[in-house]
């Protein structure tokens, strides 16, 4: 049994997580937390709050998970929150084209146009991982889940794919309520939704998941005015820069703040 399969087996047996609605067949990418899983999740969230929100200039809020279409038009999500989709012509399974190409070639191809991805699928002889069938041409798929709000036709809304937008639309409300001065942060813990093409890796890529997020706001003319900077200036962090990722490099480098 592979290590991930062992983890899944233990998690289900001991009550950490179970596939949601499993007795009715369930849906891929959705999990329910059992007694131990809920306790573990709560401990992680509380630790996150204690560690990151202890500063006086970070405010936690909770916003709605459903927001009107205009929000997502303004943010660019309706246009750009997308993944490249390909479908097996034999078994009709769906896959992210860039994932298949990266697994086959080791190259990071995120951001390429559908036509370029289709060409790479063909050049590398990539077939369906499930049945070895031929894959379709790549097309764009929007990851946002929509819903109809009220009986009014066309009153479209979307389940948030990330918690950030609830923070941004309440920026002015936070200013008015707290009289905060830049720089300051706004935090949120909550559920987000993404209509993933192929949920996988157990709890790693889900269609419903929780996020813990902080958006930190600074004055554009005072970029170096950072409270407590000296406290963290020598802290080393391991990152993969954008340039490294574009080159397909996998070894992180260490930098200080």
Secondary structure, DSSP 8 states (H G I E B T S, - for coil): --HHHHHHHHHHHTTSEEETTGGGT--TT-EEE-HHHHHHHHHHHHHHHHHHS-STTEEE----SEEEHHHHHHHTHHHH-EEEEEEBTTT--EEEHHHHHHHHH----TT--HHHHHHHHHHTT---TTT---B---EEEE--EEEE-SSSTT-EEEE-SSSHHHHHTTHHHHHHHH---SSEEEEEEEEEE---SS-BTTTTB-SEEEEEEEEEE--TT-TT--TTHHHHTT-EEEE--HHHHHHT----EEEE-
